[in-house]
């Protein structure tokens, strides 16, 4: 979606349109890769990899928010970063639950 809406988004967040287009494409490829991982890897390994990438993505999104044009946009982008970080935390909880279930 970000790749398709790159032109109007670029004006709001004061980032080059190409950056948003590439980011949107990367997210689309990542979504497909996650589906592929889930069909090819054990769930535990896939969750660990997705969690690590989500932590990295949260850091990148938070850093990019510093380049945003307005306080409202900065807040929105930071909210996305927090959302990604919380999702990564939920994956850690799921991994812990899988470990406990496997041990018993």
N, C-alpha and C positions, 0 to 999 in steps of 0.2 A: 504494500500500500504506500509506504514512504517513497518508493521508487516512482510510482505513478503520480504522486502528488508532490514531487520534488520542487517544482517551480514555485508554487504558492508557499510551501513550507520554508523554502530558502529565504524568502522575504521576511518571514516571521522570526526565524531563529538566527538570522545573519550568518548563515553558513553557505558556502558555494553549493549550487544545485548538484554538481557532480558528486560532492561528498554525500549528500542525501540519497542520490540515486545508487551509489555504490553501497551505502549502508542498507538500503532497502533490498538490494540484490543479495547482499551477504546474509541478511536475515532469512530471505526465502530459501537460499541454498542450505543454511543451517537447519531450517525446519525439515527440509527433505532429508538431510543427513541424520537428524535425530530419528526420523521414521526408519531409515535404513539401519541405523545402529540398533534400534529396538528389535529389528527382525534378525539381526546377525550376531549380536553380542549377548552375553548373560546380562540380565537386568541390572545387577549390582554394578558392573563395569560401565554400562551405559549411563546409569544414574550418576556415577562418580564423574564421568567425563562431562556430562551436561551441567552438573553442579559447578565444576571448575570453570567451564566456559561462561556460565551465568555470572559467576563472581567477577570474572574478567570484564564481561559486558557491563555489569553494574558500575564498575570502576570507570570504564570508558564513557558511559552515558553521563555519569556524574561530572567527569572532566569536561565533556563537550558542553555541558550546561553553562559553564563559565563563559563560553563564547556566544551565548544566546543574547538576543537583542533586548528583551524586557524582563522585568522581575516576574511577571506572570509566566512567561515561557520558561524562565529558569526554574521556577517552582514546579511547573508541569514536568520538565525533563528530570528534575531531581526526584519527583514522585515516581517516574518510570524506573529510575535507578534503584530506588528503595524497593519497588515492586519486584524487580529482577533479583535483588539481593534476598528478599524474603522468600522468593520461589526457590532460590538456591538453598536457603536454610531449611525449607520444607523438604527438599531432597535429602539433606543431611539427616533429618529426622526419619525419613523413610528408609534410608540406608541403615540407620541404627536399629530400627524396628526389624528390618530384614536380618540383621546380624543376631539380634535377640531371638528371633523366631528360629533361625538356623541352629543356634546353640541349644535350644530346648528340644 
